[in-house]
Amino acid sequence: MRILILGAGVIGLSSAYYLSRAGHEVTIADRHPEVASETSSGNGGQLSYSYVAPLAGPGVVSKLPRWLTRGDSPVRFRPKLSTEQWRWCFQFLSACTREQSELTTRKLLSLSFLSRTLLHELIAAEPSLDFDFVRSGKLVLHRDAGAMRSAIKLLEFQRTLGCEQQALNANACVELEPTLAHLRPSLAGGIHTPSEDTADCQRFCKSLEALLRARGVQFLMNTSVDCLRPESGGRVEAWSGGAPLLSDHVVVASGAAAARLLKSVCIRVPVYPLKGYSLTFDLQPQTAAPHVSITDFSRKVVYARLGKRLRVAGIADIDGYSLEPDPTRLVTLRAEAAAMYPDIVRSCPDNEWTGLRPATPRGTPIVGPTRYRNLWLNVGHGALGFTLATGSAALLAQWLASSNGQDLRSTFALSH
Ligand SMILES: Cc1cc2nc3c(=O)[nH]c(=O)nc-3n(C[C@H](O)[C@H](O)[C@H](O)COP(=O)(O)OP(=O)(O)OC[C@H]3O[C@@H](n4cnc5c(N)ncnc54)[C@H](O)[C@@H]3O)c2cc1C
């Protein structure tokens, strides 16, 4: 079958891999000249298979006053005159219960474990993929005793679901990652997950692109898809520049732009952008940098070593679709990085980056069929798109293979 994928980020490219491996004729269209030009370029680089608990959790309501008023808060809400934003926020707040958060965690863990297995298989099967992949393990740091107690409770819950994690005291954290020695007095402890990985998402995408091109996948770059149009027989077509892009099936993998594109065929998906930032430091030969990937839990900032670079990422602003960076948020992120790694921030040149997480209110992606016989979704991966890419793509390819044009919505779908 001829399959058209809309979006050449990590989700579209991974979908192309599994669909072309299943024998389909695959074309990817993207509005940029190069793949991974949006959210899949400068993300945190953590393959966070065991750390998937959603942002929508039971503790959120008590944090709201801070999110609304403080400029340096890790999450910030900028109200807009937008029903899309308010609807998303309402659905997000409705999801902030313990029951929903645990249900989301269960769903995400099963998808992330599948993704880990598939990514490791992919790396073994495709030696040409080169993307700074390291089995680094991850250490989530807690600064206060209450947060550490809650983290241990989560660890115990996640252990029942197959996660292997250990609680460490401050000394053990420093023993594991000596570059944290100066923070020892301020640490309440940490959760160590040895089975987590780190890698460069943009390099993964570019490596995958080369492999896909060599296997005959077509790339329509600089191609902006203007809309989807309903056709006869319960089908849709994607249109660009006044002409249809011919295909048997269409897969929407357009990240944070998905909701707007799908509006043209009256499909409403609750995908809204959560704006984030990263700084990538070029490490100098003598600068000490962490080998374990680190998350500073209270500040929601992540640190991942990508070869000779250190990626520092964080901040979630509910602030609309603009990619324009807010200089005060970059100041906040730089201050966090300077408190953690002063020598690196002082002596290493860096690049700033802004991206839009394609977030659903509950935190689960939307993968599967739609009410149109030939339209499929692989969207809404929020803060975990790199982590969940292989699992979501392989499931999509498997479901599409068994479709035969029937309505499969009640049979297959990973939905928010
Ligand atoms: C600060 C930050 C840190 C993050 N850290 C991590 C992390 O550590 N680990 C992790 O797993 N995830 C992380 N994420 C999330 C991850 O980056 C995203 O979930 C993932 O990149 C989403 O991939 P995507 O392919 O859906 O979207 P994108 O990469 O945005 O790709 C969508 C593509 O669709 C194209 N497109 C959109 N509309 C159209 C149109 N109309 N016509 C043509 N093309 C179109 C765009 O040009 C784009 O190339 C982070 C995100 C941010 C912002």
The ligand as an ORCA input file, in Angstrom:
! r2SCAN-3c Opt
* xyz 0 1
  C      12.294     20.959     26.284
  C      11.872     19.570     25.841
  C      12.515     18.463     26.374
  C      12.117     17.170     26.001
  N      12.810     16.103     26.493
  C      12.463     14.844     26.121
  C      13.204     13.732     26.597
  O      14.194     13.880     27.325
  N      12.802     12.482     26.226
  C      11.707     12.283     25.411
  O      11.357     11.129     25.150
  N      11.014     13.335     24.909
  C      11.366     14.602     25.240
  N      10.668     15.672     24.768
  C       9.483     15.419     23.924
  C       9.829     15.057     22.502
  O      10.799     15.933     21.993
  C       8.548     15.127     21.650
  O       7.534     14.346     22.228
  C       8.810     14.609     20.237
  O       9.891     15.280     19.650
  C       7.566     14.784     19.378
  O       7.879     14.281     18.108
  P       6.885     14.472     16.900
  O       7.489     13.754     15.755
  O       5.496     14.131     17.324
  O       6.867     16.060     16.657
  P       7.913     16.984     15.860
  O       9.294     16.588     16.112
  O       7.533     18.390     16.164
  O       7.605     16.634     14.359
  C       6.421     17.044     13.731
  C       6.763     17.403     12.316
  O       5.548     17.675     11.627
  C       5.786     18.721     10.717
  N       4.510     19.362     10.394
  C       3.601     19.855     11.260
  N       2.548     20.343     10.578
  C       2.824     20.184      9.262
  C       2.124     20.504      8.081
  N       0.916     21.094      8.089
  N       2.704     20.196      6.895
  C       3.916     19.584      6.848
  N       4.617     19.271      7.939
  C       4.073     19.549      9.140
  C       6.727     19.643     11.449
  O       7.458     20.440     10.548
  C       7.609     18.680     12.218
  O       8.810     18.398     11.541
  C      11.047     16.991     25.091
  C      10.422     18.094     24.536
  C      10.824     19.383     24.892
  C      10.153     20.571     24.281
*
